[in-house]
Amino acid sequence: MMATSARLLPLLPLLLLLGQPQAGAQAPGEAVVCAGNACYTAHWGKLSAAEAQLHCSKNGGNLATVRSEEEARHIQRALTQLLESEAILAARIGKFWIGLQREKGKCLDPSLPLKGFSWLGGGEDTSYTNWNKEVRSSCISKRCVSLLLQLSQPSHASHLSKWSEGPCGSPNSPGSSVEGFVCKFSFKGMCQPLALGGPGRVDYTTPFKATSSSLEAVPFGSAATVVCGAGEHGQEDYFVCREKAPNVFDWGSSGPLCISTQYGCSFNNGGCQQDCFEGGDGSFRCGCRPGFRLLDDLVTCTSRNPCSSNPCRGSATCVLASQGENYTCSCPLGYQLDSSQRDCVDLDECQDSPCPQECVNAPGSFRCECWVGYEPGESGCQDVDECATGHTPCAQDCTNTDGSFYCSCEKGYVLGGEDGTQCQDVDECADTEHGLCDGLCLNTQGSFRCGCLPGWELGPDGVSCTPGPTSLAPPPGPPQGEDAGDREGRLVSATMSRPTGDPEGTSKEAPTTKGPSLPRNNFVTPTAPDMLAPSRPPGVWMEPSTHHPMATPSLGENTDEDFMAEQSEEGTDGQKLLLFYILGTVVAILLLLALALGLLVYRKRRAKREEEKEKKPQNAADSYSWAPERALLSVIPSLPRGPVFSSSRCSQSKHPKCQTILQDCSHQRSAAASLQP
C-alpha cells in the first residue's frame, strides 16, 4: 500500500482535478465509446447546433465527424448505448447533431459528396456519405446536419443512421425533433483496459469528464480507480494512462490486479490475455502462446513478429528489422512516410524539377508538360515550327522563333488585324502634302503609279512630269486632218516598282490621281485614264512593260492616230449608253407623274358625285306645302271630307278639277327639281 501511494503522489493534482467518482458512476444522459484514437459521446438535450458545439468544445472536442463507415459504426454504438439507458420512448424520429455544417452564403455544390458542407474539424472532401434525401439548394441561411434515429425501436450497430440537413436552430428554438448531439474527442494514443485477476471493479474518468466502467480502449490521460473485493470498502488503487515510449501507452502496473488465491485462474482467466498458469500454493502467472511474448505488464501478449498486429496504416507495409524484434513501415513508389512514420503521404516529385519545362504532380506520380509553342519530342520538349508550309498563320512573311513566331509584311504593306497576322496595303497617294508624284498618282496593291495629264510627259525618274511636244491649251482653230492628231494631248504613266504580296503577281489599281494642272500634289478624284479630260479629245495612258521607272518610248504617227481613233469610238459608245440611261429615267418619271395625276382627277370627280347625292332631296313633294282642305273642298264638293287634303285622295277622284290640280302639282315639282343645285 505504501508503494502504491508513493507512485500516486506525482499524480495527486490530476486526481484532485478529476475528483473521486463513486463506484459505477456515470454522467446521466450520456454514453461513451472509444476506439482507435478517438472517443465518441452521445448526449440527450434539446439544444441548437451552436449550443451543442459549445458543450463539446468546453471539454476539448467538437461535434462528431463521420468521415468513414468505421467511424459511423462507432457513433452508432454510442447512440445504441444511449437509448438502452432510457425507458421506452414514444414512437418518433429523433435528430442528433453532428459536426457537418454549411455557412450562410455558401451554396449547394451537387458535384461534391458533401454537397458544399464541411466538417467542423476541417476538411470538405470525404468519400463516405449517407444522405437521407436530396439536399436542399439554399444559400441564404446556415444549414446543419443531424443523424436520424428511431427512438421507439432497438437500434443496432449494423444499421447506420441517415443524414438529414436543415436549419441550425436557435437557443429558444433548437429545431423540430432535435433530441441530442454527438461529440468527438481525439487523442494521441490509447491504453488497454486494466485486467482484474479477482473480484473487483474499475472506473475510468476520461479527460473530457466522462466516466465509465466498460471502455474497450481508454484514452491517454485518463484515470482509473480500482476497488478490489466484493464489498464497497475494499482496497482501492489509482492508475493513469501514460505514454511509456513513442506511441506506446500503458498504466505502469505489473501483473493482474485484485488477484485471489481462492479463485486462481478460474476468475476471468486470472486477468491474463492468453494463458494462465496456477502454482501449487494458489498463486498463478500469465503466459503467451507460441509466436507471442509477454509484455511488461505481465498480462498482455504481443506477437514476436511485430508486423502481425498491422502497426502500419493506409498504403504503408510493415517490414521486419534484421533481428525480427522491431519493424519499419515502408511506402510504395511515389509516397513517403508521414510524421507518425506509420502512414504514407504523396511525394511531390516536382520539387526536384524532373521536367525540362512544366511539371504536374499527381498522387503517387507526376507528369511532364510542354509550354505553349513546344511539343513533346524524343529528348524532351521541342519547338513547334508555326511557319511550316501549309500551317503558317501569317498572310505574307512568317519568322519562326524558339517557342513562338512573328509575322511581317513586304514593302508597301503594314501589319493589321486583331492577331497581327494580316497585311494591309499602304496608300502612298493618300499624303497630298508630301506626294511621291509630281503629276497624277494611282495607288495599287503594294505599290503606286505616277502619270501626267495630256500635254505632259513622264520624266526618266518615273515621278516627274515635263512639258511635251504639245500644249494643254487648245489650238486657235479647229483641228483638221493630221494636224488635229498631232495636237492631241498625251497622258503617260510609269509604275513605281515594289514587291507585292499578291501570289499571282497581279495588282488592283485604286484610281487616286494628282495632276500638274492643279496645285502641286493636289488630290484628284479617281477616274479612269480615258476619262481624265472629258472636255478634250481623249488622251493616251501609257504603261511601260517593266516595273522600273522609265520614260515612255515615242510611237509613230500612224500608231498614235489609230489608237486615238479607237479611244474616240469607245468614248462615243459610252456617251450613247449614258444618254439612253438618262432618257429611260425621264420616261419612267413622266409615267409616274401621269399615273398620279389621273388618280387625283378620279378622286375629285368621285367626291363631287357624293356631294351632289347628299344635297338632292329624297321626295320632291317635301319642298311644298299643301292648301287647306276647306279651300280644296269648296272647289271639289264631291271629295271626301277630312282634316287634310292628300294627293292620294285626289288621284282616286275623277273629277275634272282634281285632275287639273294634279297636273299643276306635277309641273311645280318639275320646276322645283330644276332649281336644285
C-alpha positions as CSV (number, residue, x, y, z in Angstrom):
1,M,0.0,0.0,0.0
2,M,2.9,2.3,0.8
3,A,4.4,1.6,-2.6
4,T,1.1,2.4,-4.4
5,S,0.8,5.6,-2.5
6,A,4.3,6.6,-3.4
7,R,3.5,6.0,-7.1
8,L,0.4,8.2,-6.9
9,L,2.0,11.2,-5.2
10,P,3.0,12.9,-8.6
11,L,-0.5,12.3,-9.9
12,L,-2.3,13.9,-7.0
13,P,-3.1,17.2,-8.8
14,L,-4.6,15.2,-11.7
15,L,-6.7,13.1,-9.3
16,L,-7.9,16.2,-7.5
17,L,-8.9,17.7,-10.8
18,L,-10.9,14.7,-11.9
19,G,-12.4,14.0,-8.5
20,Q,-13.2,10.7,-6.9
21,P,-16.1,9.1,-8.7
22,Q,-18.4,6.8,-6.9
23,A,-18.5,3.1,-7.8
24,G,-20.1,2.6,-11.2
25,A,-20.9,6.3,-11.5
26,Q,-21.6,7.6,-15.0
27,A,-22.9,11.0,-16.0
28,P,-26.6,10.9,-16.6
29,G,-27.9,11.1,-20.2
30,E,-24.7,10.2,-22.0
31,A,-22.9,7.2,-23.4
32,V,-19.2,6.7,-24.3
33,V,-17.4,4.6,-27.0
34,C,-13.7,4.7,-27.5
35,A,-11.9,3.1,-30.5
36,G,-8.8,3.8,-32.4
37,N,-7.5,7.2,-31.3
38,A,-10.9,8.9,-30.6
39,C,-13.8,8.7,-28.2
40,Y,-17.4,9.4,-29.1
41,T,-20.1,10.6,-26.6
42,A,-23.8,10.7,-27.2
43,H,-25.9,13.1,-25.2
44,W,-29.6,13.9,-24.6
45,G,-30.5,17.6,-24.8
46,K,-32.7,19.9,-26.9
47,L,-30.1,22.3,-27.9
48,S,-29.3,24.3,-31.1
49,A,-26.3,23.2,-33.2
50,A,-24.3,26.2,-31.8
51,E,-25.1,25.3,-28.2
52,A,-24.2,21.6,-28.8
53,Q,-20.9,22.6,-30.3
54,L,-20.2,24.8,-27.3
55,H,-20.9,21.9,-24.9
56,C,-18.4,19.7,-26.8
57,S,-15.7,22.4,-27.1
58,K,-15.7,23.1,-23.3
59,N,-14.4,19.6,-22.8
60,G,-11.8,19.8,-25.6
61,G,-13.8,18.3,-28.5
62,N,-16.2,19.1,-31.4
63,L,-19.4,17.8,-32.8
64,A,-18.6,14.4,-34.2
65,T,-17.3,13.8,-37.7
66,V,-18.4,10.8,-39.7
67,R,-15.6,10.5,-42.3
68,S,-15.8,6.8,-42.8
69,E,-18.1,3.8,-42.4
70,E,-16.0,2.6,-39.4
71,E,-16.4,5.9,-37.7
72,A,-20.2,5.8,-38.4
73,R,-20.3,2.4,-36.6
74,H,-18.6,3.8,-33.5
75,I,-21.1,6.6,-33.3
76,Q,-24.0,4.2,-33.8
77,R,-22.8,2.1,-30.9
78,A,-22.7,5.2,-28.7
79,L,-26.3,6.1,-29.7
80,T,-27.4,2.5,-29.1
81,Q,-26.0,2.7,-25.5
82,L,-27.7,6.0,-25.0
83,L,-31.1,4.5,-26.0
84,E,-30.6,1.5,-23.8
85,S,-30.1,3.7,-20.7
86,E,-33.5,5.2,-21.1
87,A,-37.0,3.8,-20.6
88,I,-39.2,3.0,-23.6
89,L,-39.7,6.2,-25.6
90,A,-42.6,7.3,-27.7
91,A,-42.6,6.3,-31.4
92,R,-40.9,9.1,-33.2
93,I,-37.8,10.0,-35.1
94,G,-35.1,11.8,-33.1
95,K,-32.3,14.0,-34.5
96,F,-28.8,14.2,-33.1
97,W,-26.4,17.0,-34.2
98,I,-23.1,16.1,-35.8
99,G,-20.3,18.4,-36.9
100,L,-21.3,18.8,-40.6
101,Q,-22.4,22.4,-41.5
102,R,-22.6,24.8,-44.4
103,E,-22.2,28.5,-43.7
104,K,-24.5,31.3,-44.8
105,G,-23.8,32.5,-48.4
106,K,-22.2,29.1,-49.4
107,C,-24.4,27.4,-51.9
108,L,-25.1,23.8,-52.7
109,D,-22.5,22.0,-54.9
110,P,-24.0,18.8,-56.3
111,S,-20.7,17.7,-57.7
112,L,-19.2,17.1,-54.3
113,P,-20.0,14.2,-52.0
114,L,-20.7,16.6,-49.1
115,K,-22.7,19.0,-51.3
116,G,-20.8,22.0,-50.2
117,F,-20.9,21.2,-46.4
118,S,-17.7,20.9,-44.4
119,W,-16.7,19.3,-41.1
120,L,-16.1,21.5,-38.1
121,G,-12.7,19.8,-37.5
122,G,-11.6,20.8,-41.0
123,G,-11.8,19.2,-44.4
124,E,-14.5,19.2,-47.1
125,D,-13.8,16.1,-49.1
126,T,-14.8,12.7,-47.7
127,S,-15.6,9.6,-49.6
128,Y,-18.3,8.4,-47.1
129,T,-21.8,10.0,-47.1
130,N,-25.2,8.7,-46.0
131,W,-27.8,11.3,-47.1
132,N,-31.4,10.6,-46.3
133,K,-32.7,12.5,-49.3
134,E,-31.7,15.1,-51.8
135,V,-30.0,18.1,-50.2
136,R,-32.0,21.4,-50.4
137,S,-30.4,24.1,-52.5
138,S,-30.2,27.2,-50.3
139,C,-27.6,29.9,-49.8
140,I,-29.4,32.5,-47.6
141,S,-29.1,30.7,-44.3
142,K,-26.7,28.4,-42.4
143,R,-27.5,24.7,-42.6
144,C,-26.6,21.9,-40.2
145,V,-26.7,18.1,-40.5
146,S,-28.1,15.7,-37.9
147,L,-28.4,11.9,-37.6
148,L,-31.9,10.4,-37.8
149,L,-32.7,7.8,-35.1
150,Q,-35.8,5.8,-34.5
151,L,-36.3,6.3,-30.7
152,S,-39.0,3.6,-30.1
153,Q,-37.2,0.7,-31.7
154,P,-34.0,-1.0,-30.5
155,S,-31.1,0.3,-32.5
156,H,-28.4,-1.9,-33.9
157,A,-24.8,-1.0,-34.7
158,S,-25.2,-2.6,-38.1
159,H,-27.9,-0.1,-39.0
160,L,-26.2,3.2,-39.7
161,S,-28.3,6.4,-39.2
162,K,-29.1,8.6,-42.2
163,W,-28.0,12.2,-42.6
164,S,-30.6,15.0,-42.6
165,E,-29.8,18.7,-43.2
166,G,-31.9,21.6,-42.0
167,P,-31.8,24.9,-40.1
168,C,-29.3,25.0,-37.3
169,G,-31.8,26.2,-34.7
170,S,-31.6,28.9,-32.1
171,P,-31.4,29.0,-28.3
172,N,-35.1,29.4,-27.9
173,S,-36.0,27.1,-30.9
174,P,-33.4,24.3,-31.3
175,G,-35.4,22.8,-34.2
176,S,-38.1,20.2,-34.7
177,S,-37.3,16.6,-33.5
178,V,-33.9,17.5,-32.1
179,E,-33.2,15.2,-29.2
180,G,-29.4,15.4,-28.6
181,F,-26.0,15.5,-30.1
182,V,-22.8,13.5,-30.5
183,C,-19.3,14.8,-29.6
184,K,-15.9,13.5,-30.7
185,F,-12.6,13.7,-28.8
186,S,-9.3,12.8,-30.4
187,F,-6.1,11.6,-28.6
188,K,-2.6,10.7,-29.4
189,G,-3.0,7.1,-28.1
190,M,-5.0,4.7,-26.0
191,C,-4.3,2.2,-23.1
192,Q,-5.7,-1.2,-22.9
193,P,-8.3,-1.7,-20.2
194,L,-7.0,-2.9,-16.8
195,A,-7.3,-6.6,-16.2
196,L,-8.7,-7.9,-12.9
197,G,-7.5,-11.3,-11.6
198,G,-10.2,-11.5,-8.9
199,P,-13.4,-9.8,-7.8
200,G,-13.3,-6.0,-8.1
201,R,-14.4,-3.0,-10.1
202,V,-12.6,-0.5,-12.4
203,D,-14.0,3.0,-13.0
204,Y,-12.4,5.2,-15.7
205,T,-12.5,9.0,-15.7
206,T,-11.6,10.5,-19.1
207,P,-10.0,13.9,-19.8
208,F,-13.4,15.0,-21.2
209,K,-15.0,14.3,-17.8
210,A,-16.9,11.2,-18.9
211,T,-17.0,8.2,-16.5
212,S,-17.5,4.6,-17.5
213,S,-16.5,1.1,-16.3
214,S,-16.7,-0.6,-19.6
215,L,-14.4,1.0,-22.1
216,E,-12.7,-1.1,-24.8
217,A,-9.9,1.4,-25.1
218,V,-9.0,4.1,-22.5
219,P,-7.7,7.5,-23.9
220,F,-4.3,8.8,-22.9
221,G,-4.5,10.9,-19.7
222,S,-7.5,9.0,-18.2
223,A,-7.5,8.0,-14.6
224,A,-8.6,4.5,-13.3
225,T,-9.9,3.7,-9.9
226,V,-9.6,0.0,-9.0
227,V,-11.6,-1.3,-6.0
228,C,-10.7,-4.9,-5.1
229,G,-13.1,-7.2,-3.2
230,A,-16.8,-7.8,-3.3
231,G,-17.7,-5.2,-0.7
232,E,-17.9,-1.4,-1.1
233,H,-14.9,-0.8,1.3
234,G,-12.3,-2.9,-0.5
235,Q,-8.8,-2.0,-1.3
236,E,-8.5,0.9,-3.8
237,D,-5.7,1.6,-6.3
238,Y,-5.3,4.5,-8.7
239,F,-3.6,4.5,-12.1
240,V,-3.1,6.9,-15.0
241,C,-2.7,6.1,-18.7
242,R,0.7,7.4,-19.7
243,E,3.0,7.4,-22.7
244,K,5.8,5.0,-21.9
245,A,7.5,5.4,-25.2
246,P,6.7,7.0,-28.6
247,N,3.3,5.6,-29.5
248,V,3.4,3.2,-26.5
249,F,0.8,3.7,-23.7
250,D,0.2,1.8,-20.5
251,W,-0.8,2.1,-16.9
252,G,2.5,1.5,-15.3
253,S,1.3,-1.6,-13.4
254,S,2.7,-5.1,-13.3
255,G,0.6,-8.3,-13.1
256,P,-3.1,-8.8,-12.8
257,L,-5.0,-6.7,-10.2
258,C,-7.1,-8.0,-7.4
259,I,-5.7,-11.5,-7.6
260,S,-7.2,-14.0,-5.3
261,T,-5.8,-17.4,-4.2
262,Q,-9.3,-18.6,-3.7
263,Y,-10.2,-18.3,-7.4
264,G,-6.8,-18.6,-9.1
265,C,-7.1,-18.8,-12.8
266,S,-10.8,-19.6,-12.6
267,F,-11.8,-16.0,-12.3
268,N,-11.6,-14.0,-15.6
269,N,-8.7,-16.3,-16.6
270,G,-6.7,-14.7,-13.8
271,G,-6.8,-11.5,-15.7
272,C,-4.4,-12.9,-18.4
273,Q,-4.9,-12.1,-22.0
274,Q,-3.9,-15.6,-23.3
275,D,-2.8,-18.4,-20.9
276,C,-3.0,-18.6,-17.1
277,F,-0.7,-21.0,-15.1
278,E,-1.5,-21.8,-11.5
279,G,1.1,-22.6,-8.9
280,G,0.9,-25.1,-6.1
281,D,0.4,-22.6,-3.4
282,G,-2.7,-20.9,-5.0
283,S,-0.6,-18.4,-7.0
284,F,-0.7,-18.1,-10.8
285,R,1.0,-16.3,-13.6
286,C,0.2,-15.3,-17.2
287,G,1.8,-16.8,-20.3
288,C,1.6,-16.5,-24.0
289,R,1.1,-18.9,-26.8
290,P,3.9,-19.8,-29.3
291,G,4.8,-16.9,-31.5
292,F,3.9,-14.4,-28.8
293,R,5.7,-12.8,-26.0
294,L,4.6,-11.3,-22.6
295,L,4.7,-7.5,-22.3
296,D,6.0,-5.6,-19.3
297,D,2.6,-5.5,-17.6
298,L,2.8,-9.4,-17.2
299,V,-0.7,-9.7,-18.6
300,T,-0.8,-8.7,-22.2
301,C,0.8,-10.8,-25.0
302,T,2.1,-9.5,-28.3
303,S,3.4,-11.3,-31.3
304,R,7.1,-11.9,-31.7
305,N,6.6,-10.7,-35.2
306,P,5.8,-7.0,-34.6
307,C,4.2,-6.8,-38.0
308,S,1.5,-9.3,-37.1
309,S,-0.6,-6.6,-35.4
310,N,-0.5,-4.5,-38.6
311,P,1.0,-1.4,-37.0
312,C,1.3,0.4,-40.3
313,R,-1.7,2.2,-41.7
314,G,-3.0,3.1,-45.1
315,S,-0.8,2.0,-48.0
316,A,2.2,1.5,-45.8
317,T,3.6,-2.0,-45.3
318,C,5.4,-3.4,-42.3
319,V,9.0,-4.5,-42.8
320,L,10.8,-6.5,-40.1
321,A,14.1,-5.4,-38.8
322,S,17.2,-7.6,-39.2
323,Q,16.8,-9.4,-35.8
324,G,13.0,-9.6,-36.0
325,E,12.3,-7.7,-32.8
326,N,11.5,-4.4,-34.5
327,Y,9.9,-3.1,-37.7
328,T,9.7,-0.1,-40.0
329,C,6.9,1.0,-42.3
330,S,7.5,1.3,-46.0
331,C,5.7,3.2,-48.7
332,P,5.1,2.4,-52.3
333,L,6.9,4.4,-55.1
334,G,5.7,8.0,-55.2
335,Y,4.8,8.1,-51.5
336,Q,6.7,8.9,-48.3
337,L,6.1,8.3,-44.5
338,D,4.2,10.9,-42.6
339,S,5.2,12.3,-39.2
340,S,3.9,9.3,-37.4
341,Q,6.1,7.0,-39.5
342,R,3.2,4.6,-39.8
343,D,1.2,6.0,-42.8
344,C,2.1,7.3,-46.3
345,V,1.5,10.6,-47.9
346,D,2.1,11.6,-51.5
347,L,5.6,12.6,-52.5
348,D,5.8,15.8,-54.6
349,E,8.4,14.8,-57.2
350,C,8.1,18.2,-58.9
351,Q,10.1,19.8,-56.1
352,D,13.2,18.2,-57.6
353,S,12.4,19.7,-61.1
354,P,12.5,16.5,-63.1
355,C,10.9,18.1,-66.2
356,P,12.6,20.4,-68.7
357,Q,9.6,22.8,-68.7
358,E,6.4,22.1,-66.8
359,C,5.9,19.5,-64.0
360,V,2.4,18.5,-62.8
361,N,2.3,16.4,-59.6
362,A,-0.2,13.6,-59.2
363,P,-1.0,11.1,-56.4
364,G,2.0,8.7,-56.4
365,S,3.3,10.1,-59.6
366,F,3.9,13.1,-61.8
367,R,3.8,14.1,-65.5
368,C,5.8,16.5,-67.7
369,E,4.1,19.0,-69.9
370,C,5.4,21.5,-72.5
371,W,4.8,25.2,-72.7
372,V,2.8,26.8,-75.4
373,G,4.8,26.7,-78.6
374,Y,6.5,23.4,-77.8
375,E,5.6,19.8,-78.2
376,P,6.9,16.6,-76.7
377,G,9.8,15.0,-78.5
378,E,12.4,12.3,-78.1
379,S,14.7,14.4,-76.0
380,G,12.1,16.5,-74.1
381,C,10.1,19.5,-75.5
382,Q,11.0,20.7,-78.9
383,D,10.0,23.9,-80.7
384,V,6.8,23.9,-82.9
385,D,7.5,25.4,-86.3
386,E,4.4,27.6,-86.7
387,C,5.8,28.8,-90.1
388,A,5.8,25.4,-91.7
389,T,4.4,25.2,-95.2
390,G,0.7,24.9,-95.1
391,H,0.4,25.8,-91.4
392,T,1.6,29.4,-91.3
393,P,-0.9,31.8,-89.8
394,C,0.7,34.9,-91.5
395,A,-0.6,36.4,-94.6
396,Q,2.8,37.1,-96.1
397,D,6.2,36.6,-94.3
398,C,6.5,34.3,-91.2
399,T,9.6,34.0,-89.0
400,N,9.8,31.1,-86.5
401,T,11.4,31.7,-83.1
402,D,12.1,29.5,-80.2
403,G,8.6,28.7,-78.8
404,S,6.9,31.4,-80.9
405,F,6.8,33.2,-84.2
406,Y,6.2,36.7,-85.6
407,C,4.6,37.9,-88.9
408,S,6.0,40.6,-91.2
409,C,4.9,42.2,-94.4
410,E,6.6,43.1,-97.7
411,K,7.3,46.6,-98.7
412,G,4.1,48.5,-99.4
413,Y,2.2,46.7,-96.7
414,V,1.8,47.1,-92.9
415,L,0.7,44.5,-90.3
416,G,-3.0,44.7,-89.3
417,G,-5.8,42.6,-88.0
418,E,-6.6,41.7,-84.4
419,D,-4.0,39.0,-84.1
420,G,-1.3,40.8,-86.1
421,T,-1.1,38.2,-88.8
422,Q,-2.7,40.1,-91.7
423,C,-1.1,42.7,-94.1
424,Q,-2.9,45.8,-95.3
425,D,-1.9,47.9,-98.3
426,V,-0.3,51.3,-97.7
427,D,-1.9,54.1,-99.8
428,E,1.1,56.1,-100.9
429,C,-1.2,58.5,-102.7
430,A,-3.1,59.5,-99.6
431,D,-0.4,62.0,-98.4
432,T,-1.4,65.0,-100.5
433,E,1.2,67.3,-98.8
434,H,4.3,65.1,-99.4
435,G,3.2,63.3,-102.6
436,L,5.6,60.9,-104.4
437,C,4.4,62.0,-107.9
438,D,4.6,65.4,-109.5
439,G,1.5,64.7,-111.5
440,L,-1.1,62.0,-111.1
441,C,-0.8,59.3,-108.5
442,L,-2.6,55.9,-108.7
443,N,-2.4,53.6,-105.7
444,T,-2.0,49.8,-106.4
445,Q,-1.7,46.8,-104.1
446,G,1.7,47.1,-102.6
447,S,2.8,49.9,-104.9
448,F,1.7,53.0,-106.8
449,R,2.0,54.6,-110.3
450,C,2.8,58.1,-111.5
451,G,1.2,59.7,-114.6
452,C,0.9,63.0,-116.3
453,L,-2.0,65.0,-117.8
454,P,-2.3,65.4,-121.6
455,G,0.4,67.7,-122.9
456,W,2.9,66.4,-120.4
457,E,5.4,63.6,-120.4
458,L,6.7,61.4,-117.6
459,G,10.3,62.1,-116.8
460,P,13.1,59.5,-116.8
461,D,12.8,59.2,-113.0
462,G,9.2,58.0,-113.3
463,V,7.7,60.6,-110.9
464,S,8.2,64.0,-112.5
465,C,6.2,65.5,-115.5
466,T,7.8,67.6,-118.2
467,P,6.1,69.6,-120.9
468,G,5.5,67.5,-124.0
469,P,5.6,68.4,-127.7
470,T,2.0,69.5,-127.5
471,S,0.4,72.1,-125.2
472,L,-2.5,71.6,-122.9
473,A,-4.2,74.7,-124.3
474,P,-6.5,74.1,-127.3
475,P,-5.3,75.5,-130.7
476,P,-6.9,78.7,-132.1
477,G,-8.6,77.0,-135.0
478,P,-10.4,73.7,-135.2
479,P,-8.2,70.6,-135.7
480,Q,-8.1,69.4,-139.2
481,G,-6.6,66.2,-140.7
482,E,-3.3,65.0,-139.4
483,D,-2.7,68.4,-137.6
484,A,-5.5,67.6,-135.2
485,G,-3.9,64.2,-134.3
486,D,-0.6,66.0,-133.7
487,R,-2.2,68.4,-131.3
488,E,-3.8,65.6,-129.2
489,G,-2.5,65.7,-125.6
490,R,-0.7,62.6,-124.4
491,L,-1.2,61.1,-120.9
492,V,1.6,58.7,-119.8
493,S,2.4,56.8,-116.7
494,A,5.0,54.7,-115.0
495,T,4.8,52.1,-112.3
496,M,6.9,52.6,-109.2
497,S,8.3,49.1,-108.6
498,R,7.8,47.4,-105.2
499,P,7.4,43.7,-104.4
500,T,3.8,42.9,-103.8
501,G,2.1,40.2,-101.7
502,D,-0.2,39.1,-104.5
503,P,0.6,35.4,-105.1
504,E,-0.5,35.7,-108.7
505,G,1.6,38.8,-109.5
506,T,-1.5,40.9,-110.3
507,S,-2.4,44.2,-108.7
508,K,-5.6,46.2,-108.4
509,E,-5.5,49.9,-109.1
510,A,-7.1,52.3,-106.7
511,P,-7.6,55.3,-109.0
512,T,-6.3,58.1,-106.8
513,T,-4.9,60.9,-109.1
514,K,-3.0,64.1,-109.0
515,G,-2.2,66.4,-111.9
516,P,0.2,69.1,-112.7
517,S,-2.6,71.4,-114.0
518,L,-3.7,71.7,-110.3
519,P,-1.5,73.0,-107.4
520,R,1.3,70.6,-106.8
521,N,0.3,67.3,-105.1
522,N,-3.3,68.3,-105.1
523,F,-5.7,65.3,-104.6
524,V,-7.9,64.5,-107.6
525,T,-11.0,62.4,-107.7
526,P,-10.2,58.9,-109.1
527,T,-11.2,58.5,-112.7
528,A,-10.4,56.0,-115.4
529,P,-7.5,57.0,-117.6
530,D,-9.6,57.7,-120.7
531,M,-12.0,60.0,-118.7
532,L,-9.3,62.3,-117.2
533,A,-10.1,65.1,-119.6
534,P,-13.6,64.5,-120.9
535,S,-13.9,68.1,-122.4
536,R,-10.9,67.4,-124.6
537,P,-10.1,64.8,-127.1
538,P,-9.3,61.5,-125.3
539,G,-5.7,61.3,-124.0
540,V,-3.3,58.4,-124.1
541,W,-2.4,56.4,-120.9
542,M,0.8,54.5,-121.5
543,E,2.0,51.8,-119.1
544,P,5.6,50.5,-119.6
545,S,6.1,46.8,-119.6
546,T,8.7,46.9,-116.9
547,H,8.1,47.8,-113.2
548,H,11.0,50.2,-113.0
549,P,10.6,54.0,-113.6
550,M,11.3,54.8,-117.2
551,A,10.2,57.2,-119.9
552,T,7.6,56.0,-122.3
553,P,9.0,55.4,-125.7
554,S,7.6,57.6,-128.5
555,L,5.3,56.0,-131.0
556,G,4.9,56.6,-134.7
557,E,2.2,59.0,-136.1
558,N,0.2,56.2,-137.6
559,T,0.1,54.3,-134.3
560,D,-1.0,57.4,-132.4
561,E,-3.8,58.1,-134.9
562,D,-5.2,54.6,-134.9
563,F,-5.1,54.4,-131.1
564,M,-6.8,57.8,-130.7
565,A,-9.5,56.7,-133.2
566,E,-10.2,53.6,-131.2
567,Q,-10.4,55.7,-128.0
568,S,-12.8,58.1,-129.7
569,E,-15.1,55.3,-130.8
570,E,-15.2,53.9,-127.3
571,G,-15.9,57.4,-125.9
572,T,-18.9,57.8,-128.3
573,D,-20.3,54.4,-127.3
574,G,-20.1,55.4,-123.7
575,Q,-21.9,58.7,-124.4
576,K,-24.7,56.9,-126.2
577,L,-25.2,54.5,-123.4
578,L,-25.3,57.3,-120.9
579,L,-27.9,59.2,-123.0
580,F,-30.0,56.0,-123.2
581,Y,-30.0,55.7,-119.3
582,I,-31.0,59.4,-118.9
583,L,-33.9,59.1,-121.4
584,G,-35.1,55.9,-119.8
585,T,-35.1,57.6,-116.4
586,V,-37.1,60.6,-117.7
587,V,-39.7,58.4,-119.3
588,A,-40.2,56.5,-116.1
589,I,-40.6,59.7,-114.1
590,L,-43.2,61.0,-116.6
591,L,-45.2,57.8,-116.4
592,L,-45.3,58.1,-112.6
593,L,-46.5,61.7,-112.8
594,A,-49.2,60.8,-115.3
595,L,-50.4,58.0,-113.0
596,A,-50.5,60.3,-110.0
597,L,-52.4,63.0,-112.0
598,G,-55.0,60.5,-113.2
599,L,-55.6,59.2,-109.7
600,L,-56.1,62.8,-108.4
601,V,-58.7,63.6,-111.1
602,Y,-60.6,60.4,-110.3
603,R,-60.7,61.1,-106.6
604,K,-62.0,64.7,-107.2
605,R,-64.8,63.5,-109.5
606,R,-65.9,60.9,-107.1
607,A,-66.0,63.4,-104.2
608,K,-68.2,65.7,-106.3
609,R,-70.7,63.0,-107.1
610,E,-71.0,62.0,-103.4
611,E,-71.6,65.7,-102.5
612,E,-74.4,66.1,-105.1
613,K,-76.0,62.9,-103.9
614,E,-76.1,64.2,-100.3
615,K,-77.8,67.6,-101.3
616,K,-80.5,66.0,-103.5
617,P,-83.9,65.7,-101.6
618,Q,-85.5,62.2,-101.3
619,N,-89.0,63.4,-102.3
620,A,-89.9,66.4,-104.5
621,A,-93.2,66.9,-102.6
622,D,-91.2,67.7,-99.4
623,S,-90.5,71.2,-100.9
624,Y,-94.2,72.1,-101.0
625,S,-97.0,72.9,-98.5
626,W,-100.5,71.8,-99.4
627,A,-103.5,74.0,-99.4
628,P,-106.0,73.6,-96.6
629,E,-108.7,71.0,-97.1
630,R,-111.5,73.6,-96.9
631,A,-110.3,75.5,-100.0
632,L,-110.0,72.4,-102.0
633,L,-113.4,71.1,-100.8
634,S,-115.0,74.4,-101.9
635,V,-113.8,73.6,-105.4
636,I,-114.4,69.9,-105.2
637,P,-117.6,69.5,-103.2
638,S,-117.8,65.8,-104.1
639,L,-114.4,64.9,-102.4
640,P,-114.5,63.2,-99.1
641,R,-114.3,65.3,-96.0
642,G,-111.2,65.2,-93.9
643,P,-108.8,67.2,-91.8
644,V,-106.0,67.4,-94.5
645,F,-106.0,67.1,-98.3
646,S,-103.8,64.3,-99.6
647,S,-102.6,63.6,-103.1
648,S,-103.8,60.0,-102.8
649,R,-107.5,61.2,-102.3
650,C,-107.2,63.5,-105.4
651,S,-105.7,60.8,-107.5
652,Q,-108.6,58.5,-106.6
653,S,-111.2,61.0,-107.8
654,K,-112.0,61.5,-111.5
655,H,-113.4,65.0,-111.0
656,P,-112.1,67.4,-113.7
657,K,-111.0,70.0,-111.2
658,C,-109.0,67.4,-109.3
659,Q,-107.2,66.2,-112.4
660,T,-106.3,69.9,-113.2
661,I,-104.8,70.3,-109.7
662,L,-102.8,67.1,-110.0
663,Q,-101.3,68.4,-113.3
664,D,-100.4,71.7,-111.7
665,C,-98.6,69.9,-108.9
666,S,-96.6,67.8,-111.3
667,H,-95.5,71.0,-113.2
668,Q,-94.5,72.6,-109.9
669,R,-92.5,69.6,-108.8
670,S,-90.5,69.6,-112.1
671,A,-89.8,73.3,-111.7
672,A,-88.6,72.8,-108.2
673,A,-86.3,70.0,-109.1
674,S,-84.6,72.1,-111.8
675,L,-83.8,74.7,-109.2
676,Q,-81.9,72.3,-107.0
677,P,-78.1,72.7,-107.4
